[in-house]
Amino acid sequence: RAITQVAREKVPLIIQFVQMIVIGVVLGALYINMDKSFRGIADRTGLLFFIAIGVAFGNMLAVVNVFPKEKAMVFRERSAKSYRVSAYFIAKIIADQPIRVLSLILYAAIVYWMAGLNPSAAAFFKFFIIIFLEATAAGGLGLALSAACKSVDVANALAPALTIILILFGGFYANSATIPAAIRWIRYISHLYWAFMSMSTNEFRGTCCWACSPGAGPNCVITGNEIANDQLSFAQREYWEGAVALLGLTCFWNLLGYWLLRRGMPKFMTLNSDGQSNAAGAAAGTATAGTVNGGSSGEGVVKEGAEAPPRGGVAGWLHSKRGHAAEGKGTTDDAPEVAAHAVVASPAL
């Protein structure tokens, strides 16, 4: 059903693909055929970080409103035992993947080759892997936020603010080495940091002949390793670390989202074969086994060890006692006792 819902929304799908094509063409035209000059280095890092921002925002905002809009339907179907929460959550994740993969392939192919990034097929494949993993991590964060929020307005207000904080720790606007140690840990939960790091190392590592800063002279060149290690402060980082971190964030955010969604589901009382809830049955047993204190007014008592009224309630019990009296199994003294017992009515019955 989740796949059918995605396929049924043809207009949003068309808009999504058109949007990816337009943004890809605009970015490719803006950074077309970048060279290895000092300005080219700045342009490449700016383009890579902008790609990371676009992928993060697009995939997070696409799912952040899912659960607040569908919670009423899910509550109704869960009360009917139609499916488990885990099945619903996994279906949501799987249904989005085909569209996500196709749109990212289209987007990456346009931007990567138009802008003139690392002209290696292996580098392009690694570039696509990173933006796909970033998209799944951002989608997992969006699902977790969606499960935590009770309304669409709250989710829409929190999503951009949270993403902006993660952007600031992404390694572009503030160098990782200059961030105060007390808050430096935030970068480790930022999918933008890991995506930008992996894309940068994939772009610069193993390359050569990049121009130095203008003041260093016209014949000065540096290697791509120096750019990644010194200028971007990724000396202790490798491409695969970003891929593993993004995969770990994807698992963490999705598990957190599942826990929050399950925790927010209402609890339904199980029924026994007679249609009576377990809690009501337990209350009935407690009331009939205990003692009900009566006074001088003549109100009856159900004493401990006395005969408990049958399932039919007080009326059925009274009828049973009269039947026993009619058959001679009781005495004339039973009538007052029956009348006294008849006034006892437990709410649990």
Steps between C-alpha positions, in 0.01 A plus 500: 500500500787739578643449150154552348463828690834624367422396142152653515635849570615565146506878514738517802723239335519698178572819693777323695675378186463834324636675809807276509567560130462877527720530810759271344513704178520831689783375722681346206473822301614712795811291564557374147850378410677601819879515472777428750566859592480633854148625427416161355583339833261734681231439237530124533472499878205740482324281243556182698361651819201646317424154359515361855256769620259442214492123549453537877217753479316332214490151651423616852213731408352235269414270793473727803120533462427132438402379847308806628272478194447124518481442875118498510484234228776294662327515841176374346665217312719406795190472721363249246828301515557555127880512529785562737674834548825347376338390172357848443833671577709268280251538215541877514878470474498249214235681294713815475821333382431450124404865446792614714753297301370611160485869591850496651651324197348763273614785724854367548555428130406855401691690769811284512590503132385854420704648785807301404564321829751216530480342150527141618221243474598357838490848655153561355375168638638584845344845476158347433536252786567784742205716397272195512614412853458863601147497355407189702649650818308825446185302430549301821539823697183632337306187597625521858395865521167416337432227755589733787267783390124487547417755231622605158562857615738390776690270265536772236629745761761267649641343181669811350637614837656161568650481151655847531678393820640195321607721207707721731692192614538368145865600467461777242388816682705419811821305475486184708828586678370837620170381649500511885561158651184515712273498194728332247321168550193632314681454169500124554119488482491733199446311176611814317844480662556140396364556150713811442810329636459194278419704188800726561746216552356326194548816296851603610687197630740353245495805269775753430593832345262731685590868511619652825365823644568811285782622728702180461616566145380390156693172491391373843288186496362278773353153506144401569611327818629832635164663425302227678740470793606860563239734355194289587643338816415144390850364563377227732200404288447251219220458249376173648459657845234732365317214329498290819393798713211583266387139504514501880300825519240351266452201730497716815245755378269231358509295820433814703211588270350152537529518879337844511220390268431186702514694826246750368249232401194462729478184711195281436358270772489134399163320517426145611267259321191643675575854381598610849829685550767336712503801732122480555520126564774548756296770674195274508697215657643729762162646591321166535782329694534782753264626765250778469428649842133558581339692787187490709297623206463143386710529183638158413860383499698275268720326751835344432452141387132562416350400169593749227225621264512338156580683176140599456539757777289552812171432321619162375636410842171593662313284251733208580439531874124506451523191286687315771236602753223378273665160466516460875873538522464815704300598807256775575789683659655536156253764390627778729855401413422524129337837544800620693745378238298651216589855592873441445602608150866527413584743216736237363205267435 
